[in-house]
Amino acid sequence: MAEEAPKQFEIDLPQELIGGAFADFANVWHTPNVFVMDFLTLAQPPRDEIHPDTGEAMTVVPARVVSRIRIPPEQVFELAKALTQQLEFWERETGRRMPPSGDLPTA
């Protein structure tokens, strides 16, 4: 069996995507066949409310999806490796171990 030749991707970034989309946080979920990453930005300031059924106090954080990315499960491993590698580079470049803390919600 012949060895597979290395791949060199030619990536085309359309002009309208160069600026990207800012996201305050991401939500990740999956189905049996796909992983979905929703990138969200805060739409309004958080507000305190009382849950109508339980009476519990809660903070509602209005957010809007600015981008949804769907990838096959096989690519999740490559994405995790790439994020880990880039985080290590970032830590070495900035001398920081964690990003600045903020009042952003976690998903």
Backbone as JSON Lines, residues from 0, in Angstrom:
{"i":0,"aa":"M","n":[0.84,-1.18,0.0],"ca":[0.0,0.0,0.0],"c":[0.89,1.25,0.0]}
{"i":1,"aa":"A","n":[0.62,2.15,-0.92],"ca":[1.42,3.37,-1.03],"c":[1.07,4.33,0.11]}
{"i":2,"aa":"E","n":[2.1,5.05,0.57],"ca":[1.86,6.04,1.61],"c":[1.1,7.23,1.02]}
{"i":3,"aa":"E","n":[0.23,7.8,1.84],"ca":[-0.53,8.96,1.39],"c":[0.35,10.19,1.43]}
{"i":4,"aa":"A","n":[0.33,10.96,0.35],"ca":[1.13,12.18,0.26],"c":[0.58,13.22,1.24]}
{"i":5,"aa":"P","n":[1.46,14.05,1.82],"ca":[0.97,15.1,2.72],"c":[0.06,16.07,1.97]}
{"i":6,"aa":"K","n":[-0.89,16.63,2.7],"ca":[-1.84,17.58,2.09],"c":[-1.41,19.0,2.4]}
{"i":7,"aa":"Q","n":[-1.53,19.84,1.42],"ca":[-1.29,21.27,1.57],"c":[-2.58,21.98,1.18]}
{"i":8,"aa":"F","n":[-3.26,22.57,2.13],"ca":[-4.51,23.25,1.84],"c":[-4.24,24.65,1.31]}
{"i":9,"aa":"E","n":[-5.0,25.04,0.3],"ca":[-5.02,26.41,-0.17],"c":[-6.31,27.01,0.35]}
{"i":10,"aa":"I","n":[-6.2,27.89,1.31],"ca":[-7.38,28.43,1.98],"c":[-7.71,29.79,1.39]}
{"i":11,"aa":"D","n":[-8.95,29.93,0.94],"ca":[-9.44,31.19,0.39],"c":[-10.36,31.83,1.42]}
{"i":12,"aa":"L","n":[-10.01,33.01,1.87],"ca":[-10.83,33.74,2.83],"c":[-11.56,34.85,2.09]}
{"i":13,"aa":"P","n":[-12.88,34.7,1.91],"ca":[-13.63,35.73,1.19],"c":[-13.5,37.09,1.89]}
{"i":14,"aa":"Q","n":[-13.47,38.12,1.09],"ca":[-13.31,39.49,1.59],"c":[-14.29,39.82,2.71]}
{"i":15,"aa":"E","n":[-15.55,39.37,2.58],"ca":[-16.55,39.72,3.59],"c":[-16.35,39.01,4.93]}
{"i":16,"aa":"L","n":[-15.46,38.01,4.99],"ca":[-15.19,37.29,6.24],"c":[-13.88,37.69,6.91]}
{"i":17,"aa":"I","n":[-13.12,38.57,6.29],"ca":[-11.8,38.94,6.83],"c":[-11.91,39.5,8.24]}
{"i":18,"aa":"G","n":[-12.92,40.32,8.5],"ca":[-13.07,40.92,9.83],"c":[-13.53,39.94,10.89]}
{"i":19,"aa":"G","n":[-14.08,38.82,10.49],"ca":[-14.59,37.85,11.44],"c":[-15.81,38.37,12.18]}
{"i":20,"aa":"A","n":[-16.24,37.61,13.16],"ca":[-17.38,38.0,13.99],"c":[-16.94,37.88,15.44]}
{"i":21,"aa":"F","n":[-17.14,38.93,16.22],"ca":[-16.79,38.89,17.62],"c":[-17.82,38.06,18.37]}
{"i":22,"aa":"A","n":[-17.34,37.24,19.3],"ca":[-18.23,36.45,20.16],"c":[-17.77,36.58,21.6]}
{"i":23,"aa":"D","n":[-18.72,36.76,22.51],"ca":[-18.41,36.83,23.93],"c":[-18.2,35.44,24.53]}
{"i":24,"aa":"F","n":[-18.87,34.45,23.97],"ca":[-18.72,33.08,24.45],"c":[-19.25,32.11,23.42]}
{"i":25,"aa":"A","n":[-19.03,30.82,23.67],"ca":[-19.48,29.78,22.74],"c":[-20.23,28.7,23.51]}
{"i":26,"aa":"N","n":[-21.16,28.09,22.83],"ca":[-21.9,26.95,23.36],"c":[-21.64,25.79,22.4]}
{"i":27,"aa":"V","n":[-21.27,24.64,22.95],"ca":[-20.96,23.48,22.12],"c":[-21.94,22.37,22.47]}
{"i":28,"aa":"W","n":[-22.5,21.74,21.44],"ca":[-23.41,20.62,21.63],"c":[-23.23,19.65,20.47]}
{"i":29,"aa":"H","n":[-23.85,18.48,20.56],"ca":[-23.64,17.49,19.51],"c":[-24.88,16.63,19.28]}
{"i":30,"aa":"T","n":[-24.89,16.02,18.11],"ca":[-25.84,14.96,17.75],"c":[-24.96,13.73,17.49]}
{"i":31,"aa":"P","n":[-25.54,12.59,17.15],"ca":[-24.69,11.43,16.86],"c":[-23.72,11.65,15.69]}
{"i":32,"aa":"N","n":[-24.04,12.6,14.79],"ca":[-23.24,12.75,13.57],"c":[-22.51,14.07,13.41]}
{"i":33,"aa":"V","n":[-22.74,15.02,14.32],"ca":[-22.14,16.34,14.13],"c":[-21.95,17.04,15.47]}
{"i":34,"aa":"F","n":[-20.88,17.83,15.56],"ca":[-20.68,18.72,16.7],"c":[-21.02,20.12,16.21]}
{"i":35,"aa":"V","n":[-21.71,20.87,17.06],"ca":[-22.14,22.21,16.71],"c":[-21.55,23.19,17.71]}
{"i":36,"aa":"M","n":[-20.95,24.25,17.18],"ca":[-20.42,25.33,18.02],"c":[-21.18,26.59,17.66]}
{"i":37,"aa":"D","n":[-21.93,27.09,18.63],"ca":[-22.63,28.36,18.46],"c":[-21.8,29.43,19.15]}
{"i":38,"aa":"F","n":[-21.41,30.44,18.4],"ca":[-20.66,31.57,18.96],"c":[-21.67,32.69,19.17]}
{"i":39,"aa":"L","n":[-21.67,33.22,20.41],"ca":[-22.7,34.17,20.8],"c":[-22.1,35.48,21.28]}
{"i":40,"aa":"T","n":[-22.87,36.55,21.1],"ca":[-22.5,37.85,21.64],"c":[-23.65,38.33,22.52]}
{"i":41,"aa":"L","n":[-23.31,39.07,23.56],"ca":[-24.34,39.59,24.45],"c":[-25.21,40.58,23.68]}
{"i":42,"aa":"A","n":[-26.52,40.44,23.79],"ca":[-27.44,41.3,23.05],"c":[-27.94,42.47,23.9]}
{"i":43,"aa":"Q","n":[-28.01,42.26,25.22],"ca":[-28.47,43.28,26.16],"c":[-27.8,43.0,27.5]}
{"i":44,"aa":"P","n":[-27.84,43.94,28.41],"ca":[-27.28,43.67,29.74],"c":[-28.08,42.55,30.44]}
{"i":45,"aa":"P","n":[-27.41,41.75,31.26],"ca":[-28.13,40.73,32.04],"c":[-29.17,41.38,32.94]}
{"i":46,"aa":"R","n":[-30.25,40.64,33.21],"ca":[-31.29,41.16,34.09],"c":[-31.72,40.06,35.06]}
{"i":47,"aa":"D","n":[-32.06,40.46,36.26],"ca":[-32.54,39.53,37.27],"c":[-34.03,39.32,37.1]}
{"i":48,"aa":"E","n":[-34.45,38.06,37.18],"ca":[-35.87,37.71,37.06],"c":[-36.19,36.61,38.05]}
{"i":49,"aa":"I","n":[-37.47,36.41,38.26],"ca":[-37.96,35.3,39.07],"c":[-38.59,34.28,38.12]}
{"i":50,"aa":"H","n":[-38.16,33.02,38.23],"ca":[-38.71,31.98,37.37],"c":[-40.21,31.85,37.67]}
{"i":51,"aa":"P","n":[-41.06,31.91,36.64],"ca":[-42.51,31.92,36.88],"c":[-43.04,30.62,37.5]}
{"i":52,"aa":"D","n":[-42.4,29.49,37.24],"ca":[-42.88,28.21,37.75],"c":[-42.31,27.86,39.11]}
{"i":53,"aa":"T","n":[-41.0,28.14,39.29],"ca":[-40.34,27.7,40.53],"c":[-40.2,28.81,41.56]}
{"i":54,"aa":"G","n":[-40.32,30.07,41.13],"ca":[-40.14,31.19,42.04],"c":[-38.67,31.46,42.36]}
{"i":55,"aa":"E","n":[-37.75,30.73,41.73],"ca":[-36.32,30.92,41.98],"c":[-35.81,32.18,41.28]}
{"i":56,"aa":"A","n":[-34.9,32.87,41.96],"ca":[-34.25,34.02,41.35],"c":[-33.24,33.51,40.32]}
{"i":57,"aa":"M","n":[-33.16,34.2,39.21],"ca":[-32.19,33.84,38.17],"c":[-31.77,35.09,37.43]}
{"i":58,"aa":"T","n":[-30.64,34.98,36.77],"ca":[-30.16,36.06,35.92],"c":[-30.32,35.63,34.48]}
{"i":59,"aa":"V","n":[-31.04,36.41,33.7],"ca":[-31.24,36.13,32.28],"c":[-30.21,36.94,31.51]}
{"i":60,"aa":"V","n":[-29.48,36.25,30.62],"ca":[-28.44,36.89,29.82],"c":[-28.86,36.8,28.35]}
{"i":61,"aa":"P","n":[-29.47,37.87,27.8],"ca":[-29.87,37.84,26.39],"c":[-28.63,37.79,25.49]}
{"i":62,"aa":"A","n":[-28.61,36.81,24.6],"ca":[-27.47,36.64,23.69],"c":[-27.98,36.27,22.31]}
{"i":63,"aa":"R","n":[-27.14,36.55,21.31],"ca":[-27.48,36.27,19.92],"c":[-26.37,35.45,19.29]}
{"i":64,"aa":"V","n":[-26.75,34.42,18.54],"ca":[-25.76,33.62,17.81],"c":[-25.25,34.46,16.65]}
{"i":65,"aa":"V","n":[-23.92,34.64,16.58],"ca":[-23.32,35.39,15.48],"c":[-22.71,34.45,14.45]}
{"i":66,"aa":"S","n":[-22.49,33.19,14.85],"ca":[-21.97,32.21,13.91],"c":[-22.23,30.81,14.45]}
{"i":67,"aa":"R","n":[-22.63,29.9,13.57],"ca":[-22.81,28.5,13.94],"c":[-21.9,27.67,13.03]}
{"i":68,"aa":"I","n":[-21.08,26.86,13.66],"ca":[-20.15,26.0,12.93],"c":[-20.51,24.56,13.22]}
{"i":69,"aa":"R","n":[-20.66,23.77,12.19],"ca":[-20.97,22.34,12.32],"c":[-19.79,21.55,11.76]}
{"i":70,"aa":"I","n":[-19.25,20.62,12.56],"ca":[-18.13,19.81,12.09],"c":[-18.38,18.34,12.42]}
{"i":71,"aa":"P","n":[-17.81,17.44,11.6],"ca":[-17.97,16.02,11.88],"c":[-17.18,15.64,13.14]}
{"i":72,"aa":"P","n":[-17.64,14.61,13.86],"ca":[-16.95,14.2,15.09],"c":[-15.46,13.96,14.91]}
{"i":73,"aa":"E","n":[-15.06,13.43,13.78],"ca":[-13.64,13.15,13.54],"c":[-12.79,14.42,13.6]}
{"i":74,"aa":"Q","n":[-13.36,15.55,13.24],"ca":[-12.61,16.81,13.24],"c":[-12.5,17.44,14.62]}
{"i":75,"aa":"V","n":[-13.31,17.0,15.58],"ca":[-13.27,17.56,16.92],"c":[-11.91,17.33,17.56]}
{"i":76,"aa":"F","n":[-11.32,16.15,17.31],"ca":[-10.01,15.84,17.88],"c":[-8.94,16.79,17.33]}
{"i":77,"aa":"E","n":[-8.98,17.05,16.03],"ca":[-8.03,17.97,15.42],"c":[-8.23,19.38,15.93]}
{"i":78,"aa":"L","n":[-9.48,19.79,16.1],"ca":[-9.77,21.11,16.63],"c":[-9.26,21.24,18.07]}
{"i":79,"aa":"A","n":[-9.47,20.22,18.89],"ca":[-9.0,20.26,20.27],"c":[-7.48,20.37,20.32]}
{"i":80,"aa":"K","n":[-6.78,19.63,19.45],"ca":[-5.31,19.72,19.4],"c":[-4.87,21.12,18.99]}
{"i":81,"aa":"A","n":[-5.52,21.67,17.97],"ca":[-5.15,23.0,17.48],"c":[-5.4,24.07,18.54]}
{"i":82,"aa":"L","n":[-6.52,23.97,19.25],"ca":[-6.8,24.95,20.32],"c":[-5.79,24.84,21.44]}
{"i":83,"aa":"T","n":[-5.43,23.63,21.82],"ca":[-4.44,23.43,22.87],"c":[-3.09,24.01,22.45]}
{"i":84,"aa":"Q","n":[-2.69,23.74,21.21],"ca":[-1.42,24.25,20.69],"c":[-1.41,25.77,20.67]}
{"i":85,"aa":"Q","n":[-2.48,26.37,20.17],"ca":[-2.54,27.83,20.1],"c":[-2.62,28.45,21.49]}
{"i":86,"aa":"L","n":[-3.28,27.8,22.44],"ca":[-3.32,28.31,23.81],"c":[-1.93,28.29,24.43]}
{"i":87,"aa":"E","n":[-1.17,27.23,24.18],"ca":[0.2,27.16,24.69],"c":[1.06,28.27,24.08]}
{"i":88,"aa":"F","n":[0.93,28.51,22.78],"ca":[1.66,29.61,22.13],"c":[1.27,30.94,22.77]}
{"i":89,"aa":"W","n":[-0.03,31.15,22.97],"ca":[-0.54,32.39,23.55],"c":[0.03,32.6,24.95]}
{"i":90,"aa":"E","n":[0.05,31.53,25.76],"ca":[0.58,31.64,27.12],"c":[2.06,32.03,27.11]}
{"i":91,"aa":"R","n":[2.83,31.44,26.19],"ca":[4.26,31.78,26.1],"c":[4.44,33.22,25.62]}
{"i":92,"aa":"E","n":[3.66,33.65,24.65],"ca":[3.79,34.99,24.09],"c":[3.37,36.08,25.08]}
{"i":93,"aa":"T","n":[2.33,35.83,25.84],"ca":[1.79,36.86,26.72],"c":[2.25,36.73,28.16]}
{"i":94,"aa":"G","n":[2.73,35.56,28.54],"ca":[3.12,35.32,29.93],"c":[1.94,35.11,30.84]}
{"i":95,"aa":"R","n":[0.75,35.02,30.27],"ca":[-0.46,34.8,31.07],"c":[-0.86,33.34,31.02]}
{"i":96,"aa":"R","n":[-1.49,32.88,32.09],"ca":[-1.98,31.5,32.15],"c":[-3.47,31.42,31.88]}
{"i":97,"aa":"M","n":[-4.18,32.51,32.14],"ca":[-5.63,32.53,31.93],"c":[-5.99,33.87,31.33]}
{"i":98,"aa":"P","n":[-7.05,33.9,30.52],"ca":[-7.49,35.2,30.0],"c":[-8.03,36.06,31.13]}
{"i":99,"aa":"P","n":[-8.11,37.37,30.92],"ca":[-8.65,38.25,31.97],"c":[-10.05,37.79,32.37]}
{"i":100,"aa":"S","n":[-10.34,37.84,33.66],"ca":[-11.68,37.44,34.11],"c":[-12.67,38.53,33.77]}
{"i":101,"aa":"G","n":[-13.9,38.12,33.65],"ca":[-14.96,39.07,33.34],"c":[-16.28,38.52,33.83]}
{"i":102,"aa":"D","n":[-17.31,39.22,33.54],"ca":[-18.64,38.8,33.96],"c":[-19.37,38.1,32.82]}
{"i":103,"aa":"L","n":[-18.63,37.35,32.03],"ca":[-19.26,36.67,30.9],"c":[-19.85,35.35,31.36]}
{"i":104,"aa":"P","n":[-20.99,34.99,30.8],"ca":[-21.61,33.72,31.16],"c":[-20.8,32.55,30.6]}
{"i":105,"aa":"T","n":[-20.95,31.4,31.19],"ca":[-20.33,30.19,30.66],"c":[-21.42,29.29,30.15]}
{"i":106,"aa":"A","n":[-21.15,28.65,29.06],"ca":[-22.15,27.78,28.47],"c":[-21.72,26.34,28.59]}
